[in-house]
Amino acid sequence: MRSSAQKIIAALSDRNAGELLGELLAKADVTIGGDRPWDVIVHDERLYSRILREGTLGLGEAYVEGWWDSPALDQMLHKVALARLDAALRENWVLIVHALKARLFNLQAVTRAFEVGQKHYDLGNDLYEAMLDPLMVYTCAYYDGTPGQTLAEAQRAKLDLVCRKLALEPGMKVLELGCGWGGFARHAAEKYGVHVTGYTVSKEQVAWAKQRANGLPIDFRLEDYRNATGTYDRVVSIGLMEHVGPKNYRGYMELVDRCLAPGGIGFVHTIATNYASGQMDPWVDKYIFPNAVTPSLAQMNAAMAGLLVIEDVHNIGESYDHTLMAWWKNFDAAWPSLRAKYGEPFYRMWKYYLLTSAALFRARYLQLFQIVMTRPGTPQPRTLRR
């Protein structure tokens, strides 16, 4: 049964819908047909009713299909995010169905675990080699204010920041849940002398990481993180929590508790929303990260109740804007060598993904939290004592 808002949207002509969207965008200082870099150029008048009917899914699909453009897409989306225009598009059937599906089903169940690996992380190592730093770190870097800091330097700074927060010492055993292409494992093993066991659901990541282990004490495994066993001095995840899902947050914390040795330290590096949500944006879910959900700090804290103590929370979300823009510049520069394999629609999809994400972090709509955890009774890690 359609809501009153949906009935109104259905009755709107493309022209009326255009007037309505024009009024909404004006609140964000964005003009349809304007000449500023962040203004919108419309190539297909059907865009207006499509956005009102399908929300952010229609907006993203229409961009990929070439229905609209903006010379400075990240600036335009940043303004839209600051003006919270998403709230005006929230009541549509796409979001309603998406929310209902998230409530009824465990979209991050073990049976779905490898889907994101196959659809996203296995797209092609040539794509990620062109876009990322030499260590292939596909998470937020740490831009610490060093003048002229490059992406590679910022990723090294992030990895070292994590290692220091974990108070790593030679000979320690570290469990990494969601190891990606092995950047953290290689850095920690080489610079701090620890043994790392890493889990990932991407066969391309495992193959690439194993080829570059260079005899370091690292064990990469192509398995879901829930299969992890053993006892470790440290348990860390950098970019996994976004794939865990609300129905599984408690299970994740129980796994950390189960695998952590007495006196050990747990660590989570994750994108987070400002409020609890059970679903991902429909466009991102469909085209970029299937079954992903960004948690809130409150949800993660609740999942730790009685098991773990938060020792430190550090928000480095500002650095993700810089990271994503660096990835975009690398991808755009490498596109001539990638075009034949991936095709023009992929270029627009990937551009939209990277620049939308940058805009959301710039608007502080999304955060990046690094959380240090211990069991109750464990002395506070020396690296966190002020």
N, C-alpha and C positions, 0 to 999 in steps of 0.2 A: 504494500500500500504506500503510495507516494505521499511525501510530506507537502505542506502548503508551499514551501519554498521551491520544491521540485516542480510543482504544478505551474508556478509563476514562471520558472525558467523555461519550461516546455512551451509556454504561450508566447515567449518573447521572439520577435523576429531578429535576424542577424543585425539589422540596423539598430533596433532598440537595445539589444545586448551590447552592441558597440558603444552606445552612449553610456550605458551603465558601467561598463568596464573603464571607459574613459574617465568617468567621474571618480571611480575607485583609484585608478592609477594617478590621477591628479593629486590625491591625498599623499602620495609617495613622491611627488614632484617628478613624475614620469609622464611624458606626453606621447600620445599616439600620432605618429607622423611628424614629430619634432625634429630639430636639427642638432640637439645635444647628444654627446656620445652615449648617454644612458637612456635616451628615448627609444621608443619602439616603432619599428617599421612593419606594417602588416601587408602580407602578400596575398592573403586569402581571407575574404570577409566572413567566411564560415567560422573563423577562429573564435569570434566573440561568444557565440552560443555554445560552441564546443567547450570552452573554458568554464562557462557557467554550468554546463551540464555535467562535465567530467572532472572539474577541479584541476588539481595539480597533475593528474595523469594526462588529461587532455592538453594541458599547457606544455608539458614535456614532449609528448608525442607530436604535437603540432610543430614544435621547434625542430625536432629531428626531421620531420617531413617538409620543412622549408616554408611553413605557413607564416612565420614571423621571424624577425631578427632584431638585434640591438648591437650597435657597434662596440659598446662596452658592456657586454652581457653581465659580467660580475658586478659592475656598478649598478646596473638596473635592478638586478635581483637583490642586491644589498639594500637598496632603497625600499623595495617591496617588502623585504623581511622586516626592516625597521618600522614600517607602517603597519605591520601585522595584517596585511591584506589576506593572508591565508585564512583568517577567521571568517572572512566574508564568503569564502568558497568551501567552507567546511561541511555544510549540510548538502551533500550530493550523494547519489546512489553508490558511486565508486567507493567513497570513504566509508559509507555505512556498511556495505558488503565486506570491505576489507577489515573493519573493526569487528564485525560479527564473526568472521572467519578466525581472527586472532583469538577471540574469546572462547570459541568452541573447540578449536583444535590446537594441539601442541605443534606449531609450525617448525620447531627446532628439535623434533624428536630424532632419535638415532637413525631411523629409516630415511630421514631427509638430510642427514649430516653432510653427505658428499655432494649435494646439489650445488651449493655455492662454490665448491672447489671446481667442479666441472664447468659451470657457467661463467665464473668470473676469474678465478685464479689460474685456471688452465687455458685462458684465452690465447696465450702465446708468450713465451719468455722474451721474444724479440720486442714485443710491445713494452713490457715492464723494464727491460734493459735500457730501452731508449728513454723511458720516462723517469726512472728512479735513479738513486745514487749507486755507486759501484758495489755497495754491500746489498743492494736490492731491498732496502728497508721500506715497507709499504705502510708506514704509520707516521704519525705526527713527529716531525723533527723538533729540535729545541734551539730556537734562535735566542741566544743568551745576551745579545747586545754587542757582540764582537763586531767591529766595523768590517764590512765587506764579507761577512760570513757566507760561505757557499752552502748549497744544499748538502753536499757530502760532509762538510765540516759540522753543520747543524745536526745531521743524523749521528755522527760520531759523538757529538756533545750529548745527545739524547741517550744513546746507549751507555755512555759513561755515567751519566746522571742516574740511570736505572741501577747500574752496577754499584754505585756508591750508596744509594739508598738501601740496597740489599746487603751492604756490608760484606761483600764477597771476599773469601779468603782461599788461597790455594788448597786444592784437594776437596773442596766442597762438591756435593752432588746437587745439581739444579734441574728441576723439572720445568720445562717450558711448554705451556698449553697453547697451541697455535703458533708454530715456530716460523711460518712464512718461508722465505728463501734462506733462512739460517743466519741472518745478519747479527742478531743478538747473540746467538750461540757461538758464532765464530769470534765475536768481539770479547765475550766473557771468557771463553776458553783460552784465547790467545793472550789477552791482557791481564787476566786475573787468575789463570791456572785452575779453573774449575772444570768439572765434567758435566756436560749438558745432555739431557734426553729431551728431544723435541717431538711434538705430535702435530700433524697437519692432515687435512683432508684433500690436499692438492697433490696429484702425482707429479705435475710439472715442478712444483716447488721442491719436493723431495729429490727428484732427479738432479735439479740444478744445484741444490745445497750439498748433496753427497759428492758431486764432482769437485766441489771447492772446499771440502772439509780439510784437505791438506794434512792429514794425519793427526788432526786435533782430537782430543777426547770428547767427541760428539756422536750421539746416536740419533739419527733422524728416522721417524716412524710414520708410515702412511696409515694412520688410524684416527678415529674420532677421539677427542680429548677425554671422553668418559671412560675409555679403556685403560687409562693410565693406572699403573700399579707401582708399588714400591714405596720407599721412604726417602725423603730428600731434605737437605738442609734449607733449600729455598724452592718455592713454587711461584712461578711468574707467568703472566699472560700479557702480551702486548698486542692489542687489537683483536682479541678473541671474544671479549664479553659482548660485543655487538652481535655475535652469532649465537649466543647462549639462549636468550629468550626468557621472558618473565616466568614461565612455568618451570624453568630449570635453574633459576638463580640460586635457590636453596641447595639444589643438588650440586652445583658448582662449588659453593662454599663448603659443603660436606666433603667433596673430593679434596679440596685444599687442606682441610682439617685432617683428613685421613692420610694424606701423603706427606704431611709436614712433620719432620722430626721434632722432638722436644727442643724448645728454644729457637725454632726455625722462624723464618720470615716469609710471608706471602706478599705478592705484589700484583696489582692490576693497573693496566694502562688502557683507558677506554674513552671513546666518544660518549658523551652523555647529554641528555636533554635537560631542560630547566624544570620539567614536571614529568611525573610518571605517565607512561604511555604504553599501550600493549601492541602497538603496530608501527610499521615503517611507512614513510610516504609511499603511496601506491606506485608512482613511476620508478622510484629507486628499487622497490621490491620487485617489480616486473622486469626491469632492464639491467640493474647493476648488482644488487646484493639480495638474491632471493632468500626469504625467510629471516632476514635480519631485523633486529629491533635495538634501538639505542636505549640503554637504561637511564634511570635517574640516580642521583646519589642516594636519595631516600630509599629506593628499591634495593640497592646494593647493601646499604646499611641494615635494612630489615632482614635481608637474607643471611646476614652474619650473626644474627641474634643468638647468644648463648654459645657460639662457636669461636668467633674471632673478634679482635679488638682493632679498631682503626687507630693507627699510630700517627698517620700523617696523610693529608690530602693536599695535593698541589695541582692547581689549574694552570695548564700551559696552552689553553685553547687559542690564545692569540697567535701562537706559533703555527697553528694549523692553516690559517689564512695564508701565511708566507709559504708554507710547505706546498699547499695545493697550487698556488700560483707558480711556484717553481716547477712542479710536475707539469702544469699546463704549458709552460714555455718550452720545456723539454719535448713534450709530446708534439706540440705544434711545429717545432723546428725539425723533428724527425719524420713528420708526416709524409713527405715525398717518398721516403724509403719504405713506408708502411702502407701507402695508399692501395697498391695493387692487391695486397692480401686482404685488407680489412674493408675497403670501400667507403664511399662518401657518407652514407648514412651513419656508419660507425663513427666517423670523425665528428659529426654533429652531436651524436649521442654522448660521446666521451667528453667533448667540450662542455656540453650542458651539465654533465655529471660533475666535472672538476670545478667549473666556475660557480655552479649553484652551491656546492659544498663550501667553497671559499667565501661566498657571500653570507652564508648562514653563520660561519664562525666569525666573520668580520662584524656581523650584527649582534654577536654574543647570544644568538639563538641556540647554538650548540657550544658545548664545552669539551675540554679534554682533561680528564682527571687522571692523575697518578696517585694510587692509594697504596699505602704500606700497611700490612696487617700482621698481627701476631695472635697467639692464643692467650686467653686470660692467664695472668700470672707470669708471663714472660717479661723479663726486663726490657725496657725500651731500647731499641737498637741504638748503638753508640753514635751512628751517623746522624741520628735525628735529635740528639740531645742539644739543647740550645745553651 
